Amino acid sequence: MQLTPTDAGNIALGFILTEWNIPESDKDWFVIISSPLLGESWYIVELGISGFPDRWYLQVYDNGECDPSYTFTSPIRGSEGYIDLDSLPHLLGEVLISERNAR
């Protein structure tokens, strides 16, 4: 295995930033919560936004590829409103609104 858990976390974070066209300046809002090795050739990376309960789970393979079929979870449903997003940069708020509504 050539990737470290840190490498896998950074690959997953880069994927999410690219997927949602999030500017590099908003990168620091994200937190790599965990990135355990599963099996012999891939990691499951758990990402979140600092201070929020929403989570993304991404598979990162030992070849550095990130599976584009990630999982998003949140205890907050879109129907519950979005008042908790006021402190976020606009685009990050829009991402969470979109992800919560898609559930």
LINHUCOR-V25086 format. One record per residue. RES is the residue in one small letter. SS is DSSP state (alpha for helix, beta for strand, coil for the rest). PHI is phi in whole degrees, -180 to 180 (999 if undefined). D_FIRST is the distance of its C-alpha to the first C-alpha in whole Angstrom. Layout:
((RES:SS:PHI:D_FIRST) (RES:SS:PHI:D_FIRST))
This chain:
((m:coil:999:0) (q:coil:-93:4) (l:coil:-83:6) (t:coil:-100:8) (p:alpha:-58:10) (t:alpha:-65:13) (d:alpha:-57:11) (a:alpha:-61:11) (g:alpha:-62:15) (n:alpha:-68:16) (i:alpha:-65:15) (a:alpha:-63:17) (l:alpha:-62:20) (g:alpha:-60:20) (f:alpha:-63:20) (i:alpha:-64:23) (l:alpha:-60:25) (t:alpha:-71:25) (e:alpha:-56:26) (w:coil:-104:29) (n:coil:53:30) (i:coil:-84:30) (p:coil:-66:31) (e:alpha:-55:28) (s:alpha:-66:31) (d:alpha:-98:30) (k:alpha:-58:27) (d:alpha:-68:28) (w:alpha:-72:29) (f:beta:-86:26) (v:beta:-129:24) (i:beta:-87:20) (i:beta:-82:21) (s:beta:-158:18) (s:beta:-153:14) (p:beta:-74:13) (l:beta:-78:10) (l:beta:-118:11) (g:coil:66:11) (e:coil:-106:7) (s:coil:-139:7) (w:beta:-157:9) (y:beta:-114:11) (i:beta:-109:14) (v:beta:-103:16) (e:beta:-104:19) (l:beta:-115:22) (g:beta:-148:25) (i:beta:-106:28) (s:coil:-49:29) (g:coil:87:32) (f:coil:-121:32) (p:coil:-84:31) (d:coil:-71:30) (r:beta:-138:26) (w:beta:-113:23) (y:beta:-123:20) (l:beta:-127:18) (q:beta:-94:15) (v:beta:-123:12) (y:beta:-90:10) (d:coil:-65:6) (n:coil:-89:9) (g:coil:90:11) (e:coil:-85:13) (c:beta:-109:15) (d:coil:-67:17) (p:coil:-71:21) (s:coil:-93:22) (y:coil:-93:22) (t:beta:-114:24) (f:beta:-117:27) (t:beta:-134:29) (s:coil:-158:31) (p:coil:-78:34) (i:coil:-104:37) (r:coil:-93:38) (g:alpha:-56:40) (s:alpha:-69:43) (e:alpha:-86:43) (g:coil:95:43) (y:coil:-133:41) (i:alpha:-59:43) (d:alpha:-71:40) (l:alpha:-94:39) (d:coil:-59:41) (s:coil:-84:39) (l:coil:-87:37) (p:coil:-57:37) (h:alpha:-51:38) (l:alpha:-64:35) (l:alpha:-65:33) (g:alpha:-61:36) (e:alpha:-64:36) (v:alpha:-62:33) (l:alpha:-66:33) (i:alpha:-60:37) (s:alpha:-62:35) (e:alpha:-66:32) (r:alpha:-65:35) (n:alpha:-70:37) (a:alpha:-76:35) (r:coil:-76:34))
